[in-house]
Amino acid sequence: METKTTKMLIAEDELSLRTILKKLFLKKGFEVETAGDGQVALAKLREESYDLAIVDIKMPSMSGLEVLDQLKQEKIKTSIIIMTAQDTMRNAVDAMKKGAYDYITKPFELDELEMIVDKVVESHRLAEEVQILRQEVSGLKVDKEAKIVGQSRAVREVYKTIGKVAVNDVSILITGESGTGKELIAKAIHQNSPRVKGPFIAVNCAAIPRDLLESELFGYRKGAFTGAEENRPGYFEIANQGTLFLDEVGDLPLNLQAKLLRVLQEKEVQRLGSSEAKSIDVRILAATNQNLEKMVKDKKFREDLFFRLNVIPIHLPPLRERKEDIPLLCEYFLSKLAMETGLSIKMLSPEAMQMLEQYRWPGNIRELENVIKRAAILSANETLHVQDFAFFLGKGAEDTQREIEEMGLEELIASRLQSFLAKLGDVETTNLYETIMEMAERPLIRLILKQTGYNQIRAAKILGINRNTLRKKIRSLRIAVKEEL
């Protein structure tokens, strides 16, 4: 990419400081113009396109904050660094609220200002790179309504399954941890089915009080119970000719499980207080973050209902098992936030992206979206850096370390293998078993050798192999030993 000359405006009424700053940034190769008062500065910013402007708060004819106000109203995108001689909370808050990139308090060291300016220039460079990236991934598979984002192997398998089952009117059970996007999958199935013109009704079975759940699902007649002052259809009737999505279906009490099973078998529903059954035509999609098979064994979930719901299973992997999707998800959430709030589309620095990719995301995609939203709203930067996630860093490190410590060895190995295999993508590999075994054997033998002070007789005994086998493995795996016995 060709390097572009940075164009800067310095708006400062003090001639000596204005001259010093101009010389400083001319030496850095910037194209620099100056203004001695606010009105002149605003006129220049309106007439020409500047990458950034350093603007003093106190100036003749118009203050720096008033200039900021006008730029915000006129949607002029120049990055503004505010200079102020009064280091007050009001000045800082006002400047950032009005859209300043950053502010600096007089007197200041020139290298301090240079650091802020360098951050602006870097954020512009990254913005250009991200724009090119956006063009390259413009073909990204994102469901227009359901907003499913991802290109990992696991997500592509989900896409394939949706394509196969959406047109067939069968029950589907979607499983996965909280926050993995189970409702989005249900919506995508509905939108790609013959029922797309019918309603899509989502019901969170865990969110409705148990004493109200039956009446909400099946409806009631007037006078059926205290407070039933009119006839009311339940969600099954409302979803007629469409799709009913039962989220957290594992939270249904056993008596309602039996009633749900009858609805699925008979395709009719009976309101509370009524003896009349009404025919319905509804496709049932269910989801849970619980292990329904275990609940069946524990007699907490009906086996016959489980088989009725689980005709086609779809499992959504947690975000920690599809980390290659995190950059695409971040870009999507930042674009979505810009559309919802009117903010400019922000992007992430490579260091911030790496930090997000290393976190284990116990709250999955929902947690990622909330973290991205908070950082983007609180930061004045066009590019989000690691420091913009300060509210999140300590929590992430502690949670990740705690989760790793609580994981068993087999689970930890499985997690690492998942990431390793995901990076291979669809490329055909050979000798995968041998490669993985070597990767496991080498560190194991190294650790035992170190633990035994490189005594190969003791190491072989601990490993449960004879000494000759150990010697062969040391040679074949190219393990350096400190002492040959």
DOLUM-277787 format. One record per residue (C-alpha): chain; residue in one letter; x, z, y. Coordinates in steps of 0.1 Angstrom, whole numbers, always signed. Example, Ala and Ser with C-alpha at 12.3 -4.5 7.8 and 13.67 -1.06 7.14 Angstrom:
REM DOLUM-277787
A,A,+123,+78,-45
A,S,+137,+71,-11
***
This chain:
REM DOLUM-277787
A,M,+0,+0,+0
A,E,+14,-10,+34
A,T,+21,+20,+57
A,K,-1,+21,+88
A,T,+12,+34,+121
A,T,-6,+66,+131
A,K,-24,+63,+165
A,M,-26,+96,+184
A,L,-41,+108,+217
A,I,-28,+139,+234
A,A,-53,+155,+259
A,E,-36,+182,+279
A,D,-37,+190,+316
A,E,-2,+205,+317
A,L,+22,+177,+323
A,S,+53,+194,+308
A,L,+36,+201,+275
A,R,+20,+167,+274
A,T,+54,+151,+279
A,I,+71,+172,+252
A,L,+44,+164,+226
A,K,+44,+127,+234
A,K,+82,+125,+229
A,L,+80,+145,+197
A,F,+54,+122,+180
A,L,+70,+90,+194
A,K,+101,+101,+175
A,K,+80,+104,+144
A,G,+70,+68,+147
A,F,+34,+74,+160
A,E,+17,+53,+186
A,V,+9,+79,+213
A,E,-13,+79,+244
A,T,-21,+107,+267
A,A,-49,+120,+290
A,G,-48,+147,+316
A,D,-85,+158,+316
A,G,-115,+159,+293
A,Q,-134,+129,+308
A,V,-104,+106,+305
A,A,-98,+118,+269
A,L,-135,+111,+259
A,A,-134,+77,+275
A,K,-103,+67,+256
A,L,-117,+80,+223
A,R,-149,+60,+229
A,E,-130,+28,+238
A,E,-103,+28,+211
A,S,-99,+39,+175
A,Y,-75,+69,+171
A,D,-64,+85,+138
A,L,-62,+119,+155
A,A,-62,+136,+188
A,I,-47,+169,+200
A,V,-71,+183,+226
A,D,-67,+214,+248
A,I,-98,+236,+252
A,K,-93,+242,+290
A,M,-91,+210,+309
A,P,-105,+197,+342
A,S,-139,+179,+343
A,M,-147,+186,+306
A,S,-135,+212,+281
A,G,-121,+203,+247
A,L,-152,+218,+230
A,E,-174,+196,+252
A,V,-153,+166,+241
A,L,-158,+177,+205
A,D,-196,+180,+210
A,Q,-198,+144,+224
A,L,-177,+130,+195
A,K,-199,+147,+170
A,Q,-231,+134,+186
A,E,-217,+98,+188
A,K,-203,+101,+152
A,I,-167,+92,+163
A,K,-145,+100,+133
A,T,-112,+108,+150
A,S,-96,+140,+135
A,I,-93,+166,+163
A,I,-68,+194,+166
A,I,-78,+219,+192
A,M,-52,+238,+213
A,T,-62,+271,+229
A,A,-45,+298,+249
A,Q,-71,+324,+238
A,D,-69,+333,+201
A,T,-104,+345,+198
A,M,-128,+344,+169
A,R,-154,+326,+192
A,N,-129,+298,+200
A,A,-120,+293,+163
A,V,-156,+294,+151
A,D,-168,+271,+179
A,A,-141,+246,+173
A,M,-146,+244,+135
A,K,-184,+243,+139
A,K,-181,+214,+162
A,G,-160,+194,+137
A,A,-124,+202,+146
A,Y,-99,+194,+118
A,D,-79,+226,+128
A,Y,-69,+246,+158
A,I,-36,+261,+171
A,T,-30,+289,+195
A,K,-6,+286,+225
A,P,+23,+293,+226
A,F,+32,+277,+193
A,E,+63,+264,+176
A,L,+65,+226,+175
A,D,+70,+226,+137
A,E,+38,+245,+133
A,L,+19,+217,+151
A,E,+39,+191,+131
A,M,+27,+207,+99
A,I,-10,+204,+109
A,V,-5,+168,+121
A,D,+12,+159,+88
A,K,-18,+173,+69
A,V,-41,+150,+89
A,V,-19,+120,+82
A,E,-17,+128,+45
A,S,-55,+133,+44
A,H,-60,+98,+59
A,R,-35,+83,+34
A,L,-54,+99,+5
A,A,-87,+87,+20
A,E,-74,+51,+18
A,E,-63,+56,-18
A,V,-96,+71,-28
A,Q,-114,+42,-12
A,I,-95,+18,-33
A,L,-102,+40,-64
A,R,-139,+39,-55
A,Q,-139,+1,-55
A,E,-121,+1,-89
A,V,-146,+25,-105
A,S,-177,+9,-88
A,G,-188,-1,-123
A,L,-189,+36,-134
A,K,-219,+43,-156
A,V,-242,+65,-136
A,D,-279,+67,-145
A,K,-297,+59,-113
A,E,-323,+86,-118
A,A,-308,+111,-142
A,K,-273,+109,-126
A,I,-253,+112,-158
A,V,-216,+108,-149
A,G,-187,+104,-173
A,Q,-166,+80,-193
A,S,-150,+104,-219
A,R,-154,+96,-255
A,A,-179,+125,-260
A,V,-201,+113,-232
A,R,-200,+77,-243
A,E,-213,+89,-277
A,V,-242,+105,-259
A,Y,-249,+73,-240
A,K,-250,+54,-274
A,T,-274,+79,-289
A,I,-297,+77,-259
A,G,-297,+39,-262
A,K,-306,+41,-299
A,V,-333,+68,-297
A,A,-350,+64,-263
A,V,-373,+36,-275
A,N,-383,+55,-307
A,D,-410,+81,-301
A,V,-393,+109,-321
A,S,-386,+145,-313
A,I,-351,+152,-301
A,L,-332,+186,-299
A,I,-305,+187,-272
A,T,-280,+215,-277
A,G,-251,+227,-255
A,E,-239,+255,-233
A,S,-257,+264,-201
A,G,-248,+240,-173
A,T,-238,+210,-195
A,G,-267,+189,-182
A,K,-293,+190,-210
A,E,-322,+183,-186
A,L,-304,+152,-173
A,I,-302,+139,-208
A,A,-339,+145,-214
A,K,-347,+126,-181
A,A,-324,+97,-192
A,I,-343,+95,-225
A,H,-376,+95,-207
A,Q,-365,+69,-182
A,N,-353,+45,-209
A,S,-384,+50,-231
A,P,-418,+32,-232
A,R,-432,+63,-216
A,V,-413,+58,-183
A,K,-445,+52,-163
A,G,-459,+85,-176
A,P,-450,+120,-163
A,F,-418,+139,-171
A,I,-426,+176,-172
A,A,-398,+201,-176
A,V,-406,+237,-187
A,N,-380,+264,-188
A,C,-393,+287,-216
A,A,-369,+315,-206
A,A,-380,+315,-170
A,I,-418,+320,-175
A,P,-429,+356,-183
A,R,-439,+359,-219
A,D,-475,+370,-211
A,L,-480,+339,-190
A,L,-462,+314,-213
A,E,-491,+306,-236
A,S,-515,+299,-207
A,E,-489,+278,-189
A,L,-482,+257,-220
A,F,-517,+253,-233
A,G,-540,+259,-203
A,Y,-571,+280,-202
A,R,-609,+280,-195
A,K,-625,+299,-166
A,G,-631,+335,-177
A,A,-606,+334,-206
A,F,-589,+364,-191
A,T,-588,+385,-159
A,G,-578,+362,-131
A,A,-588,+330,-148
A,E,-612,+319,-121
A,E,-612,+282,-129
A,N,-604,+258,-157
A,R,-567,+248,-158
A,P,-548,+223,-179
A,G,-515,+234,-195
A,Y,-482,+215,-195
A,F,-491,+196,-226
A,E,-522,+181,-210
A,I,-503,+174,-177
A,A,-476,+156,-197
A,N,-501,+134,-215
A,Q,-489,+98,-220
A,G,-454,+110,-209
A,T,-427,+134,-220
A,L,-427,+172,-222
A,F,-392,+188,-220
A,L,-391,+223,-234
A,D,-358,+239,-222
A,E,-345,+270,-238
A,V,-370,+266,-267
A,G,-352,+293,-286
A,D,-368,+319,-262
A,L,-403,+311,-274
A,P,-419,+341,-292
A,L,-428,+335,-328
A,N,-466,+334,-322
A,L,-461,+306,-297
A,Q,-438,+288,-321
A,A,-466,+287,-346
A,K,-490,+273,-320
A,L,-464,+247,-308
A,L,-460,+236,-344
A,R,-497,+230,-348
A,V,-497,+209,-316
A,L,-469,+188,-330
A,Q,-486,+183,-363
A,E,-522,+178,-351
A,K,-514,+161,-317
A,E,-541,+181,-300
A,V,-542,+212,-278
A,Q,-567,+240,-274
A,R,-570,+259,-241
A,L,-572,+297,-241
A,G,-608,+307,-243
A,S,-620,+274,-256
A,S,-631,+263,-290
A,E,-627,+226,-282
A,A,-595,+208,-292
A,K,-583,+180,-269
A,S,-562,+151,-282
A,I,-529,+145,-265
A,D,-502,+119,-266
A,V,-469,+136,-257
A,R,-433,+131,-267
A,I,-415,+164,-271
A,L,-379,+169,-261
A,A,-364,+203,-266
A,A,-332,+220,-256
A,T,-313,+252,-263
A,N,-280,+269,-257
A,Q,-286,+291,-288
A,N,-278,+285,-324
A,L,-312,+278,-338
A,E,-299,+274,-374
A,K,-287,+310,-372
A,M,-319,+321,-356
A,V,-338,+305,-385
A,K,-317,+325,-410
A,D,-323,+357,-390
A,K,-361,+350,-390
A,K,-362,+347,-352
A,F,-371,+310,-352
A,R,-395,+292,-375
A,E,-377,+269,-400
A,D,-406,+244,-401
A,L,-406,+241,-363
A,F,-368,+237,-362
A,F,-371,+207,-385
A,R,-399,+192,-364
A,L,-379,+195,-332
A,N,-345,+185,-347
A,V,-354,+150,-359
A,I,-326,+136,-337
A,P,-299,+161,-326
A,I,-278,+154,-294
A,H,-250,+178,-287
A,L,-235,+180,-252
A,P,-199,+192,-252
A,P,-188,+218,-227
A,L,-168,+206,-197
A,R,-136,+221,-210
A,E,-138,+195,-238
A,R,-143,+165,-215
A,K,-118,+173,-187
A,E,-111,+137,-182
A,D,-145,+134,-166
A,I,-138,+160,-139
A,P,-123,+135,-113
A,L,-154,+113,-117
A,L,-178,+143,-114
A,C,-160,+156,-83
A,E,-162,+122,-66
A,Y,-199,+120,-75
A,F,-207,+155,-62
A,L,-188,+149,-29
A,S,-208,+116,-24
A,K,-240,+133,-33
A,L,-233,+161,-8
A,A,-225,+136,+19
A,M,-259,+119,+14
A,E,-278,+152,+14
A,T,-261,+168,+44
A,G,-248,+139,+65
A,L,-212,+151,+62
A,S,-185,+125,+58
A,I,-174,+119,+22
A,K,-145,+141,+14
A,M,-119,+138,-13
A,L,-95,+160,-32
A,S,-57,+162,-30
A,P,-38,+156,-63
A,E,-29,+193,-64
A,A,-65,+205,-59
A,M,-76,+181,-86
A,Q,-50,+194,-110
A,M,-61,+229,-103
A,L,-98,+220,-111
A,E,-87,+202,-143
A,Q,-68,+233,-155
A,Y,-98,+257,-152
A,R,-119,+262,-183
A,W,-153,+261,-165
A,P,-175,+286,-184
A,G,-204,+276,-162
A,N,-197,+239,-170
A,I,-209,+211,-147
A,R,-233,+233,-128
A,E,-204,+256,-118
A,L,-182,+226,-109
A,E,-209,+213,-86
A,N,-213,+246,-68
A,V,-176,+251,-63
A,I,-172,+215,-49
A,K,-202,+221,-26
A,R,-189,+253,-12
A,A,-153,+240,-6
A,A,-166,+208,+11
A,I,-190,+226,+34
A,L,-165,+254,+44
A,S,-136,+231,+50
A,A,-131,+210,+81
A,N,-105,+189,+62
A,E,-114,+153,+51
A,T,-92,+160,+21
A,L,-97,+192,+2
A,H,-65,+210,-6
A,V,-58,+239,-30
A,Q,-62,+264,-1
A,D,-97,+252,+4
A,F,-106,+267,-30
A,A,-91,+301,-21
A,F,-125,+318,-28
A,F,-123,+304,-64
A,L,-86,+306,-73
A,G,-84,+343,-83
A,K,-116,+342,-103
A,G,-105,+310,-121
A,A,-72,+324,-131
A,E,-86,+357,-143
A,D,-115,+341,-162
A,T,-94,+315,-178
A,Q,-68,+340,-190
A,R,-95,+363,-203
A,E,-111,+335,-222
A,I,-78,+324,-237
A,E,-70,+359,-248
A,E,-104,+363,-265
A,M,-101,+330,-284
A,G,-90,+331,-320
A,L,-60,+310,-330
A,E,-81,+284,-348
A,E,-104,+280,-317
A,L,-74,+278,-294
A,I,-58,+251,-316
A,A,-92,+232,-317
A,S,-95,+233,-279
A,R,-60,+219,-275
A,L,-66,+192,-301
A,Q,-98,+182,-284
A,S,-79,+176,-251
A,F,-51,+157,-270
A,L,-75,+135,-289
A,A,-95,+128,-257
A,K,-64,+114,-240
A,L,-59,+90,-269
A,G,-92,+74,-260
A,D,-103,+45,-282
A,V,-67,+33,-289
A,E,-61,+30,-326
A,T,-35,+54,-338
A,T,-16,+57,-371
A,N,+0,+87,-388
A,L,-21,+110,-367
A,Y,-21,+137,-395
A,E,+17,+136,-397
A,T,+21,+137,-360
A,I,-2,+167,-356
A,M,+14,+186,-385
A,E,+49,+181,-369
A,M,+36,+194,-336
A,A,+24,+225,-353
A,E,+53,+231,-376
A,R,+81,+227,-351
A,P,+70,+256,-328
A,L,+61,+278,-357
A,I,+95,+274,-374
A,R,+113,+279,-341
A,L,+94,+311,-334
A,I,+101,+326,-368
A,L,+137,+316,-367
A,K,+140,+333,-333
A,Q,+121,+364,-345
A,T,+145,+368,-375
A,G,+177,+362,-354
A,Y,+181,+328,-370
A,N,+184,+343,-405
A,Q,+171,+314,-426
A,I,+167,+335,-458
A,R,+143,+360,-440
A,A,+126,+331,-421
A,A,+119,+312,-453
A,K,+105,+344,-469
A,I,+81,+350,-439
A,L,+70,+313,-439
A,G,+64,+314,-477
A,I,+87,+285,-485
A,N,+121,+284,-502
A,R,+153,+282,-482
A,N,+161,+245,-492
A,T,+127,+234,-479
A,L,+133,+253,-447
A,R,+167,+235,-443
A,K,+151,+201,-448
A,K,+124,+209,-422
A,I,+150,+220,-397
A,R,+167,+187,-401
A,S,+136,+165,-402
A,L,+120,+182,-373
A,R,+153,+182,-353
A,I,+152,+220,-347
A,A,+183,+234,-331
A,V,+195,+266,-348
A,K,+220,+290,-332
A,E,+235,+301,-365
A,E,+239,+284,-398
A,L,+241,+307,-428
***
